[in-house]
Amino acid sequence: MPLPLSPNIETPILQELSAVGGTDDVRFLYERLISYFPSLSDADISAIKSGEQRYWKKAVQKAGKILDENNLIVRDRGIWALTEKGKRTVEAETEGIIFAKTEIEQESLSHKQIQEILVNIGEILGFYGETEFQYYDVVWRETPKNQRLSHVFEVQSKGNLDSAFAKLKRAHDAQRSKIFLILASERDTNRAQQSLTREFRELENILTILSFVEVRKIHENLSSIAHLLPNFLRA
């Protein structure tokens, strides 16, 4: 697949700067912007991260130059920052779509409520669910007496993501549990995915990341057909 053109990188730059608080060093943006383009091949990603892919940096710099000229960002010695106009642009672009909707919907969902929802999802699917088991937020087991943790969930509305990643890695390494990270919003999910790519790459293919809203939707959909599931799951 061809690498994205610089105009296609402009909006991701604004979104990423907004996600990290409005300011960042362009050296870090080069790599973090990769996740906005899932069509990039493994070879492209490897070349970008190693610095061998020169076009990528040129494209990012060109996009940044256009944003600067349009007063959407300010570039100062490698530090890129959103202007007030840039902040308004990001807000306008996300208003009414998934980010804005997610932030509104997740306000009514607490950490404890998500834990209870996850336990109920497990019960619908035939697992025994439990909250605050050892140092995990939620676990599923096949039966109450079964010592193996089939599924392990960490729920993060705030706090240290690295700690959550470490707990989940421990669960997988110990019992090959299926591991899930549940985050408050889609924006948090995107940022966690980037952190995962940078620092916990060994979890990339085994960890599932979901938002609070996605968990609630899964629960709603499963609840509506819960009475039918035993017919499909019966041995």
C-alpha positions in Angstrom: 0.0 0.0 0.0 1.3 3.5 -0.8 2.1 5.7 2.2 -0.5 8.4 3.0 -0.2 11.8 1.4 0.6 14.8 3.6 -3.0 16.2 3.4 -4.3 13.0 4.9 -1.9 13.4 7.9 -3.1 16.8 8.9 -6.2 15.8 10.8 -4.4 12.9 12.7 -1.7 15.4 13.8 -4.4 17.7 15.3 -6.2 14.7 16.9 -2.9 13.3 18.4 -1.8 16.7 19.7 -5.3 17.1 21.3 -5.1 13.6 22.8 -1.7 14.3 24.6 -2.8 17.7 26.0 -2.1 20.0 23.0 1.7 19.9 22.8 4.3 17.3 21.8 7.7 16.9 20.3 7.5 16.0 16.6 10.1 13.2 17.2 7.4 11.3 19.1 4.7 12.2 16.6 6.4 10.4 13.8 5.9 7.0 15.4 2.5 7.7 17.2 0.9 8.8 13.9 1.4 5.3 12.5 -1.6 4.0 14.4 -3.9 6.3 12.4 -3.1 4.5 9.2 -4.0 0.7 9.6 -3.3 0.2 5.9 0.5 0.6 6.5 2.3 -2.7 6.0 4.6 -4.2 8.6 7.5 -3.4 6.3 6.4 0.3 6.2 6.0 0.5 9.9 9.4 -1.1 10.5 11.1 1.3 8.1 9.4 4.3 9.7 10.4 3.3 13.2 14.0 2.6 12.2 14.2 6.0 10.4 14.8 4.3 7.0 11.6 5.6 5.5 12.4 9.2 4.8 9.2 10.0 2.9 7.2 9.6 6.1 9.1 12.3 8.0 8.8 14.6 4.9 5.1 14.0 4.7 4.6 14.7 8.4 6.7 17.8 8.2 4.8 19.0 5.1 1.5 18.5 6.9 2.8 20.3 9.9 3.9 23.2 7.7 0.4 23.5 6.2 -1.2 23.4 9.7 1.2 26.1 10.9 0.4 28.3 7.9 -3.3 27.9 8.6 -2.7 28.9 12.3 -3.9 25.5 13.5 -0.6 24.7 15.2 2.6 26.5 16.2 6.0 24.9 15.5 8.9 26.0 17.7 12.2 24.1 17.5 10.5 20.7 17.1 7.8 21.3 19.6 4.3 21.4 18.0 1.4 22.9 19.8 -2.3 23.4 19.0 -3.5 26.9 18.7 -6.9 28.0 19.9 -8.1 27.7 16.3 -6.6 24.2 16.2 -8.4 23.2 19.4 -11.7 24.5 18.0 -11.1 22.6 14.8 -10.6 19.3 16.6 -13.7 19.9 18.7 -15.7 20.7 15.6 -14.5 17.6 13.8 -15.3 15.3 16.7 -18.6 16.9 17.6 -21.5 14.5 16.9 -19.2 11.5 16.1 -17.8 8.7 18.1 -15.4 10.6 20.3 -17.9 13.2 21.5 -20.6 10.6 21.8 -18.4 8.3 23.8 -17.3 11.0 26.3 -21.0 11.8 27.0 -22.1 8.2 27.3 -19.3 7.0 29.5 -20.0 9.7 32.2 -22.8 7.5 33.6 -20.6 4.4 33.8 -18.4 4.0 36.9 -15.5 1.6 37.5 -17.7 -0.6 39.7 -20.6 -0.6 37.2 -18.3 -1.8 34.4 -17.0 -4.5 36.7 -20.5 -5.7 37.4 -21.4 -5.6 33.7 -18.3 -7.8 32.9 -19.4 -10.3 35.5 -22.9 -10.4 34.0 -21.5 -10.8 30.5 -19.5 -13.8 31.8 -22.5 -15.3 33.4 -24.5 -15.0 30.2 -21.7 -16.8 28.3 -21.6 -19.6 30.9 -18.6 -18.5 33.0 -18.3 -17.8 36.7 -17.4 -14.1 37.1 -15.9 -12.4 40.1 -14.7 -8.9 40.9 -11.5 -7.9 42.8 -10.1 -11.4 42.6 -6.5 -11.2 44.0 -5.2 -8.1 42.3 -7.4 -8.3 39.1 -10.5 -6.2 38.6 -12.6 -9.0 37.1 -11.9 -12.6 36.3 -13.9 -15.4 34.7 -13.6 -19.1 35.5 -15.3 -22.0 34.0 -16.7 -23.0 37.4 -16.4 -21.5 40.9 -14.0 -24.4 41.9 -11.9 -24.2 38.8 -8.6 -22.5 39.8 -7.7 -21.5 36.2 -8.5 -17.9 35.3 -10.0 -18.2 31.8 -10.4 -14.4 31.2 -8.8 -11.5 33.1 -10.0 -7.9 32.9 -8.4 -4.7 34.0 -10.7 -1.6 34.1 -9.1 1.8 33.9 -11.0 5.0 34.3 -7.8 6.7 35.5 -4.5 5.5 36.8 -1.3 4.0 35.4 -1.7 2.1 32.2 1.7 0.5 32.5 0.6 -1.1 35.7 -2.5 -2.5 34.0 -0.4 -3.8 31.1 1.9 -5.5 33.6 -0.9 -7.2 35.5 -2.4 -8.5 32.3 0.9 -9.8 31.0 1.4 -11.6 34.3 -2.0 -13.3 34.0 -1.3 -14.4 30.4 2.2 -15.7 31.3 0.9 -17.6 34.3 -2.2 -19.3 32.9 -2.5 -18.2 29.3 -5.6 -16.4 30.3 -7.4 -14.3 27.7 -6.7 -10.7 28.7 -8.8 -7.5 28.3 -8.1 -3.8 29.0 -11.3 -1.8 29.5 -10.9 2.0 29.2 -13.2 4.9 29.8 -13.4 6.3 26.2 -12.5 5.7 22.6 -9.8 8.3 22.9 -8.2 6.5 25.9 -8.4 3.3 23.8 -6.5 4.9 20.9 -3.8 6.2 23.3 -3.5 2.9 25.0 -3.1 1.2 21.6 -0.2 3.5 20.8 1.4 2.8 24.2 1.0 -0.9 23.6 2.7 -0.6 20.3 5.7 1.2 21.8 6.2 -0.5 25.1 4.3 -3.8 25.3 4.5 -5.2 21.8 4.5 -8.8 23.1 0.8 -8.2 24.1 -0.3 -6.8 20.7 -1.7 -10.0 19.4 -3.2 -11.3 22.7 -4.7 -8.3 24.4 -8.2 -6.9 23.6 -8.8 -3.2 24.3 -12.4 -2.0 24.7 -14.1 1.2 25.8 -16.7 1.4 28.5 -19.3 2.1 25.9 -18.3 -0.9 23.8 -18.6 -3.1 26.9 -22.1 -1.7 27.6 -23.2 -2.4 24.0 -21.9 -5.9 24.2 -23.9 -6.4 27.4 -27.0 -5.0 25.9 -26.8 -7.1 22.8 -26.0 -10.3 24.7 -28.8 -9.6 27.2 -31.4 -9.4 24.4 -30.5 -13.0 23.2 -29.4 -14.5 26.6 -32.4 -16.9 26.6 -31.3 -18.3 23.2 -27.6 -18.8 24.0 -27.9 -22.1 26.0 -29.2 -23.8 22.9 -26.0 -22.9 21.0 -23.6 -23.4 23.9 -25.0 -26.7 25.2 -22.6 -29.6 24.7 
